[in-house]
């Protein structure tokens, strides 16, 4: 499986499969697609009417539970046609917040919302947990079927999780651990049971996400700092027209992905900081039977001008990707951490199936990473009977100061090689193994240096 780099200006390596789907001929094509997509993504607008949470009984200090007061302010705002619900300076303890249509939850500078550690403060709602549909705890901030919603302001959202609260459901022993419930949910999914009958909650230890907006449209999350999440952090689900911008996500717990758009369409993530315990950004579309049944791909995502630090992957697609992903564009991003595993990470398996296609990454500056700059793995989890497809990947102007184990890593099926992988005008320094691939079709390097040597031909061993 090892591959060595040798000699001249351009590489074309082909194996048995014939590529299908779109094939970009130059970067001008995806750049034009980005321009068109950007014009389709619009920020929601709100009435210029403010609703102060203290007018509805909220008390600062971090001791009084303000769940009823905050939700009452949101309800009043939405019923009156919308506006801003203002969280003023102070520390405000709350349970689950349900965000309603035409409401912008706005945190004043230095305002902090701290979320309760009491599971009774999180009602059971319809959700997806690791790509599987079920009834489980509400996200800390949740919406379902809403339109025109936002979270804005320079305040802080603190999920209040640590190794003794929420995260111990992963780290704890058999009496406090998610393994049994997680396995049960897998069984329900494989048996194709009605998701409404898959009821979890107290005693099951399936942690809630931080922000989950489900079946919703016209979403904006901007400027806030988010810390200490129980699990996935920003999780739009089955939603459309989404902007995440100028957000700072710093959370190092288990499964603390920074942003997980799942089965979403028309998504813009820009000018954000991600410093996380799992993938910085992980684009998803459901796991196995649930993902294939719902059949909603992730499509039309722009990721730009972001900073990624710690994480398993900077820009990741998968692993819950059974519904497929297409038209994913990552431009002008910076990544740098000895604890960042991979720059571009595609992870799937034959239990997932699905097609990942049309992935464009350009102008990426990387200080250091640990494992691979470009990683394409079709054996991420237990195999099944649904062959995955990865095709039409274009990486341009990738500049790495000090790499890790691999420059390019591909682990694919002989009957489903990675198709049309092109790397252009890139420089990867300091890697142990420049390229390690097994099954690819039409992989091209054009003006690519790895460890100071022009990458032009590959010998498979």
Secondary structure, DSSP 8 states (H G I E B T S, - for coil): -EEEEE-SSB--B--SS---S---SSHHHHHHHHHHHHHH-------S-EEEGGGGT---SS-SB-HHHHHHHHHHHHHTT-EEEEE-SEEEEES-EE--TTEEEEE-TTEEEEE---GGGS-EEEEEETTEEEEEE--SEEEES-EEEEEEES-EEE---BTTBBTHHHHS-TTS-SHHHHHHHHHHHHHT--GGG-B--TTT-----SEEEES-EEEEEES-EEE--SS-SEEEES-EEEEEES-EEEE-STT--SB--BS-EEEEEES-EEEESS-SEEEB-B-HHHHHHH---EEEEEEES-EE-SBS-SEEE-SSBTT-EEEEEEES-EE--TTB-EEEEEE--TTT--EEEEEEEEEEEEEE-SSEEEEEES-SS---S---EEEEEEEEEEEEEE--SEEEEEE-BTTB-EEEEEEEEEEE-S-SEEEEES-EEEEEEEEEEETTEE--EEEE-
